[in-house]
Amino acid sequence: MWVACLHEGNVHQHRDGIREVIDYVLSTKNCYAFACGDIGDAILHTDKRWERKGQKETSILQQYNSITDLFMPIKNRMLGAISGNHDWKLNGFGDCVEGVFCSRLEIPYGTVACKLIVSDPKGKLQYKAFIHHPFTGQINSNHPDPLMREAAETSQAKRKLCDQRMGDCVLNISAHFHKGRIAKPFQDLYLVDDGKAIKQKYHREANPQAEYIPEDLRWYATLPGFVKKHLMGLSGYVERSGYKPVELGAIRSFTVAGKITHMDKKLV
């Protein structure tokens, strides 16, 4: 389970949705989670996005301790965490993701981008995943048709992750965009001849342990988040900026015998 953009401390946070994801991880056999940044809202009163009524917890340490408390029941199912742009704004004061969230949960810290190496119980490599929380950029389309709009945004998400050049990672994950988009491997056709006739063939499924995996044979996903746009009587920075409402939830990847079989959204 890939979760991101929790924004602890923001009153627009969908806390019940986070609890639902945590309960799912806890109650599902062989289910694990990774936190992909923006764990705290981490907006200081000097930030133009700050609003007195919009902050549930004004103490930054309180924000990170509170979200850590929430994840404590699944600490043994957490594979790690990285920082996001919100978390990093406080880096001059200390790294709360590493020093509070990861330290208290006793999980690995991957800065803002890392690789997760998945092995079987005997230590044999199964596959590698690249996990990233960029600080800038967006994936958007204004196409009037919703299918074309999602296709364009999925293509943008794939291209941004391809640009990171992680050639041995069959799974590539990006947070920050607050949009759940999944690009599956594409086994395209090609033509060959045997000297007598032209034959049609298809690219085979990628070997996840390979030194290099072709771009079109990898999995890609960008993650939704947990920040609602509207609340009665409050106008958060999402509403004031005129951003579109977004899906709330997480992304699931399913692995069988060392291979990723499919991915989907768990919306809450």
PyMOL commands that set and color helices and strands:
alter all, ss='L'
color gray80, all
select helices_A, chain A and resi 15-27+52-54+60-77+85-88+96-105+146-162+215-217+237-240
alter helices_A, ss='H'
color red, helices_A
select strands_A, chain A and resi 2-3+33-36+78-82+113-119+125-132+171-174+181-183+189-193+198-202+219-222+249-256+259-267
alter strands_A, ss='S'
color yellow, strands_A
deselect
rebuild
show_as cartoon
